[in-house]
Amino acid sequence: MVSLLGPRDELLRTMERQFPRVQIHVRGNEFRITGPSADIALVERLVDELLAVIEAGQPLNRDAVERSIQMLREQTKERPADVLTMNIVSNRGRTIRPKTLGQKRYVDAIDENTIVFGIGPAGTGKTYLAMAKAVAALQAKRVTRIILTRPAVEAGERLGFLPGTLNDKIDPYLRPLYDALHDMVDPESIPRLMVAGTIEVAPLAYMRGRTLNDAFIILDEAQNTSPEQMKMFLTRLGFGSTMVVTGDVTQVDLPGGTLSGLRVVRDILEGLDDVHFAELTAHDVVRHRLVGAIVDAYGRWDAARPREDRARHERRSDRPRG
């Protein structure tokens, strides 16, 4: 019962905040719920789902309770317990799993399609979950290698103007991929796997001219590719391979006037068999709870900008000319 209620009844308080018209009284192992019948039915389903999560060995927290309530209110076909107990890969006692419905659908899409585009804001787990699926595929011997790549130039920086050797210049751009990899693979084995070519982390330019068979290939930060680079990458697909392309179309760092390959690829490939576009939103952000609010706030700001720009232009046009 402590697992269900949380430390200092934190999870019970979360339920009460989410259902203000319901009173929940706990005595021993018994729940007594009073309030509107519709809310009571929802709380009863919530308790059943949370107990199923606990029985599967998954600890509960406030975030899991709130996401479960959201799924029940939206009447999704997937059960919260199915979402919260889906294991992808385990390493050193830590299990990586989707934490939201959008993430589960994204992971399911990777299982069901050859090429998947994971599009969404920062913190939604696009790259992290794709890498977990890659490690799981390697462990299950469904692929023989993992290839992680991303554009090496961001925020207007040019490699030629950065100090150090080529590896020194490239490393900062690839470091987030290494960081995620360390969560999923024993750090001691990573150098050996990279020397053997089983895991390759390289800038996108290194993909040119190759055909990648029996590989799980991830392109990260794809919003910073041009349409030509995107085409080049997608046509590296070989037999027995899976591709996952991740990015955030609101975070394009390309020089002014350069079209993002991620923004146009949907118009080009939409409807192709075995190609799937997974949209993740602020609801799928699994970092600090403030990150979701920040992402939403910036989204509203971005949406308002064109209107403000037009209004500013109209005000200028209305000024009398002397």
HUBEL-V63895 format. One record per residue. N is the residue number from 1. RES is the residue in three letters. PHI is phi in degrees with one decimal (none if undefined). OMEGA is omega in whole degrees, 0 to 359 (999 if undefined). BURIAL is 1 if it has 9 or more other ideal C-beta (glycine too) atoms within 8 Angstrom, else 0. Layout:
BEGIN
N:RES:PHI:OMEGA:BURIAL ; N:RES:PHI:OMEGA:BURIAL
END
This chain:
BEGIN
1:MET:none:178:0 ; 2:VAL:-61.0:179:0 ; 3:SER:-62.7:181:0 ; 4:LEU:-77.7:183:1 ; 5:LEU:-84.6:180:1 ; 6:GLY:86.1:178:1 ; 7:PRO:-62.1:182:0 ; 8:ARG:53.8:178:0 ; 9:ASP:59.0:183:0 ; 10:GLU:-60.7:182:1 ; 11:LEU:-71.8:174:1 ; 12:LEU:-62.0:178:1 ; 13:ARG:-63.0:177:0 ; 14:THR:-62.8:177:1 ; 15:MET:-60.8:182:1 ; 16:GLU:-65.3:177:1 ; 17:ARG:-66.8:182:0 ; 18:GLN:-75.6:180:1 ; 19:PHE:-126.5:186:1 ; 20:PRO:-64.5:181:0 ; 21:ARG:-89.5:182:0 ; 22:VAL:-112.5:173:1 ; 23:GLN:-109.3:182:0 ; 24:ILE:-115.8:178:1 ; 25:HIS:-116.4:181:0 ; 26:VAL:-115.9:175:1 ; 27:ARG:-135.5:184:0 ; 28:GLY:65.7:178:0 ; 29:ASN:-103.1:183:0 ; 30:GLU:-112.5:174:0 ; 31:PHE:-103.1:171:0 ; 32:ARG:-120.4:187:0 ; 33:ILE:-119.3:176:1 ; 34:THR:-126.8:180:0 ; 35:GLY:146.2:178:1 ; 36:PRO:-58.7:185:0 ; 37:SER:-60.3:181:0 ; 38:ALA:-64.5:179:0 ; 39:ASP:-68.2:178:1 ; 40:ILE:-60.9:180:1 ; 41:ALA:-61.4:180:0 ; 42:LEU:-68.8:179:1 ; 43:VAL:-65.2:178:1 ; 44:GLU:-62.9:177:1 ; 45:ARG:-64.0:179:1 ; 46:LEU:-60.5:180:1 ; 47:VAL:-61.6:178:1 ; 48:ASP:-60.2:181:0 ; 49:GLU:-66.0:181:1 ; 50:LEU:-67.1:176:1 ; 51:LEU:-64.9:178:1 ; 52:ALA:-64.5:177:1 ; 53:VAL:-63.8:180:1 ; 54:ILE:-63.7:180:1 ; 55:GLU:-64.2:177:0 ; 56:ALA:-80.8:177:0 ; 57:GLY:88.1:181:0 ; 58:GLN:-98.6:179:1 ; 59:PRO:-68.4:179:0 ; 60:LEU:-99.8:171:1 ; 61:ASN:-144.5:183:0 ; 62:ARG:-58.9:181:1 ; 63:ASP:-61.6:180:1 ; 64:ALA:-64.1:179:1 ; 65:VAL:-65.3:181:1 ; 66:GLU:-64.5:179:1 ; 67:ARG:-68.4:178:1 ; 68:SER:-63.6:178:1 ; 69:ILE:-62.1:179:1 ; 70:GLN:-61.0:180:1 ; 71:MET:-63.9:180:1 ; 72:LEU:-66.5:178:1 ; 73:ARG:-67.9:179:0 ; 74:GLU:-81.5:178:0 ; 75:GLN:54.0:178:0 ; 76:THR:-69.3:181:0 ; 77:LYS:-71.7:178:0 ; 78:GLU:-84.0:176:1 ; 79:ARG:-76.9:175:0 ; 80:PRO:-54.5:181:1 ; 81:ALA:-63.5:179:1 ; 82:ASP:-67.0:180:1 ; 83:VAL:-69.6:188:1 ; 84:LEU:-80.6:181:1 ; 85:THR:-117.1:180:1 ; 86:MET:-81.9:182:1 ; 87:ASN:-91.1:177:0 ; 88:ILE:-104.1:181:1 ; 89:VAL:-153.3:178:1 ; 90:SER:-123.4:179:0 ; 91:ASN:-154.1:178:1 ; 92:ARG:51.7:176:0 ; 93:GLY:79.7:180:0 ; 94:ARG:-110.1:180:0 ; 95:THR:-108.5:178:0 ; 96:ILE:-100.2:183:1 ; 97:ARG:-148.5:173:1 ; 98:PRO:-65.9:182:1 ; 99:LYS:-116.6:179:1 ; 100:THR:-135.2:178:1 ; 101:LEU:-63.3:179:1 ; 102:GLY:-60.8:178:1 ; 103:GLN:-65.9:179:1 ; 104:LYS:-63.5:179:1 ; 105:ARG:-64.3:176:1 ; 106:TYR:-64.0:179:1 ; 107:VAL:-64.1:177:1 ; 108:ASP:-61.2:180:0 ; 109:ALA:-63.5:178:1 ; 110:ILE:-64.0:178:1 ; 111:ASP:-67.7:191:0 ; 112:GLU:-101.7:185:0 ; 113:ASN:-132.5:178:1 ; 114:THR:-80.6:179:0 ; 115:ILE:-122.8:179:1 ; 116:VAL:-127.1:173:1 ; 117:PHE:-103.1:176:1 ; 118:GLY:-102.6:187:1 ; 119:ILE:-116.2:180:1 ; 120:GLY:173.8:184:1 ; 121:PRO:-72.6:179:1 ; 122:ALA:-60.2:175:1 ; 123:GLY:89.0:181:1 ; 124:THR:-89.3:175:1 ; 125:GLY:81.4:183:1 ; 126:LYS:-56.5:184:1 ; 127:THR:-75.6:183:1 ; 128:TYR:-60.2:180:1 ; 129:LEU:-69.1:177:1 ; 130:ALA:-62.6:179:1 ; 131:MET:-67.8:176:1 ; 132:ALA:-62.4:177:1 ; 133:LYS:-65.4:178:1 ; 134:ALA:-64.9:179:1 ; 135:VAL:-63.8:178:1 ; 136:ALA:-63.0:179:1 ; 137:ALA:-65.8:178:1 ; 138:LEU:-66.9:180:1 ; 139:GLN:-63.7:180:0 ; 140:ALA:-84.9:179:0 ; 141:LYS:62.5:174:0 ; 142:ARG:-81.0:173:0 ; 143:VAL:-133.3:181:1 ; 144:THR:-105.0:179:0 ; 145:ARG:-159.7:177:1 ; 146:ILE:-118.3:178:1 ; 147:ILE:-123.2:180:1 ; 148:LEU:-113.8:183:1 ; 149:THR:-144.4:175:1 ; 150:ARG:-158.0:176:1 ; 151:PRO:-59.5:186:1 ; 152:ALA:-88.6:183:1 ; 153:VAL:-121.1:178:0 ; 154:GLU:-137.3:175:1 ; 155:ALA:55.2:175:0 ; 156:GLY:77.4:181:0 ; 157:GLU:-83.4:177:0 ; 158:ARG:-111.6:184:0 ; 159:LEU:-59.7:183:1 ; 160:GLY:-64.1:182:0 ; 161:PHE:-96.2:179:0 ; 162:LEU:-90.4:183:1 ; 163:PRO:-75.3:173:0 ; 164:GLY:96.6:178:0 ; 165:THR:-73.5:179:0 ; 166:LEU:-58.9:178:0 ; 167:ASN:-62.3:178:0 ; 168:ASP:-61.7:182:1 ; 169:LYS:-71.0:184:1 ; 170:ILE:-78.8:190:1 ; 171:ASP:-53.0:181:0 ; 172:PRO:-58.8:181:0 ; 173:TYR:-75.6:182:1 ; 174:LEU:-97.5:185:1 ; 175:ARG:-55.8:178:0 ; 176:PRO:-58.7:178:0 ; 177:LEU:-70.2:176:1 ; 178:TYR:-62.1:182:1 ; 179:ASP:-59.9:179:0 ; 180:ALA:-66.3:180:1 ; 181:LEU:-61.4:181:1 ; 182:HIS:-65.2:178:1 ; 183:ASP:-75.8:190:1 ; 184:MET:-114.4:183:1 ; 185:VAL:-129.6:177:1 ; 186:ASP:-55.6:183:0 ; 187:PRO:-54.4:181:0 ; 188:GLU:-64.4:184:0 ; 189:SER:-89.0:184:0 ; 190:ILE:-62.3:179:1 ; 191:PRO:-57.7:179:0 ; 192:ARG:-63.8:180:0 ; 193:LEU:-67.0:179:1 ; 194:MET:-74.2:177:1 ; 195:VAL:-62.7:180:0 ; 196:ALA:-76.4:181:0 ; 197:GLY:82.9:179:0 ; 198:THR:-70.6:173:1 ; 199:ILE:-123.7:179:1 ; 200:GLU:-125.3:176:1 ; 201:VAL:-120.7:188:1 ; 202:ALA:-151.4:176:1 ; 203:PRO:-67.6:186:1 ; 204:LEU:-58.4:182:1 ; 205:ALA:-59.2:181:0 ; 206:TYR:-74.0:180:0 ; 207:MET:-84.1:187:1 ; 208:ARG:-61.0:176:0 ; 209:GLY:80.6:184:0 ; 210:ARG:-106.7:168:0 ; 211:THR:-120.3:190:0 ; 212:LEU:-106.1:180:1 ; 213:ASN:-94.2:174:0 ; 214:ASP:49.3:184:1 ; 215:ALA:-131.2:170:1 ; 216:PHE:-106.8:190:1 ; 217:ILE:-115.6:180:1 ; 218:ILE:-121.4:172:1 ; 219:LEU:-105.8:181:1 ; 220:ASP:-99.4:180:1 ; 221:GLU:54.1:187:1 ; 222:ALA:-68.6:177:1 ; 223:GLN:-64.9:180:1 ; 224:ASN:-98.3:171:1 ; 225:THR:-103.5:171:1 ; 226:SER:-83.7:176:1 ; 227:PRO:-55.9:179:1 ; 228:GLU:-67.7:177:0 ; 229:GLN:-65.3:178:1 ; 230:MET:-62.5:178:1 ; 231:LYS:-61.4:179:1 ; 232:MET:-57.1:182:1 ; 233:PHE:-64.7:185:1 ; 234:LEU:-62.2:180:1 ; 235:THR:-82.8:172:0 ; 236:ARG:-82.7:184:1 ; 237:LEU:-58.5:178:1 ; 238:GLY:-114.8:181:1 ; 239:PHE:-68.5:177:0 ; 240:GLY:73.9:184:0 ; 241:SER:-107.6:174:1 ; 242:THR:-124.8:177:1 ; 243:MET:-120.3:172:1 ; 244:VAL:-126.6:181:1 ; 245:VAL:-114.3:183:1 ; 246:THR:-121.3:178:1 ; 247:GLY:176.3:181:1 ; 248:ASP:-130.2:186:1 ; 249:VAL:-69.4:177:1 ; 250:THR:-90.8:184:0 ; 251:GLN:-122.8:182:1 ; 252:VAL:-77.4:181:1 ; 253:ASP:-110.4:182:0 ; 254:LEU:-72.4:178:0 ; 255:PRO:-57.8:182:0 ; 256:GLY:-52.0:178:0 ; 257:GLY:90.8:179:0 ; 258:THR:-84.3:181:0 ; 259:LEU:-76.0:178:0 ; 260:SER:-81.5:178:1 ; 261:GLY:-63.4:180:1 ; 262:LEU:-72.6:181:1 ; 263:ARG:-72.0:185:1 ; 264:VAL:-98.8:188:1 ; 265:VAL:-65.3:180:1 ; 266:ARG:-64.5:178:1 ; 267:ASP:-62.5:184:0 ; 268:ILE:-81.3:189:0 ; 269:LEU:-104.6:182:0 ; 270:GLU:-53.9:178:0 ; 271:GLY:97.6:178:0 ; 272:LEU:-69.0:178:0 ; 273:ASP:-65.7:177:0 ; 274:ASP:72.8:174:0 ; 275:VAL:-122.5:184:1 ; 276:HIS:-130.9:175:1 ; 277:PHE:-110.6:180:1 ; 278:ALA:-102.8:180:1 ; 279:GLU:-100.2:174:0 ; 280:LEU:-107.4:185:1 ; 281:THR:-126.9:178:1 ; 282:ALA:-60.1:177:1 ; 283:HIS:-65.5:182:0 ; 284:ASP:-97.3:178:1 ; 285:VAL:-66.7:184:1 ; 286:VAL:-118.9:172:1 ; 287:ARG:-83.2:177:0 ; 288:HIS:-50.8:186:0 ; 289:ARG:-58.8:178:0 ; 290:LEU:-68.2:182:0 ; 291:VAL:-61.1:178:1 ; 292:GLY:-59.8:179:1 ; 293:ALA:-65.8:179:0 ; 294:ILE:-65.2:179:0 ; 295:VAL:-60.1:178:1 ; 296:ASP:-61.7:182:1 ; 297:ALA:-63.4:178:0 ; 298:TYR:-67.2:177:1 ; 299:GLY:-61.8:178:1 ; 300:ARG:-64.6:179:0 ; 301:TRP:-63.9:178:0 ; 302:ASP:-62.4:182:0 ; 303:ALA:-66.7:182:0 ; 304:ALA:-80.5:185:0 ; 305:ARG:-57.6:181:0 ; 306:PRO:-58.1:179:0 ; 307:ARG:-65.0:179:0 ; 308:GLU:-65.0:179:0 ; 309:ASP:-62.5:179:0 ; 310:ARG:-65.2:180:0 ; 311:ALA:-62.0:180:0 ; 312:ARG:-64.0:180:0 ; 313:HIS:-64.8:180:0 ; 314:GLU:-66.1:179:0 ; 315:ARG:-63.5:178:0 ; 316:ARG:-64.2:183:0 ; 317:SER:-66.5:183:0 ; 318:ASP:-81.2:181:0 ; 319:ARG:-67.3:177:0 ; 320:PRO:-67.2:181:0 ; 321:ARG:-100.8:182:0 ; 322:GLY:-91.6:999:0
END
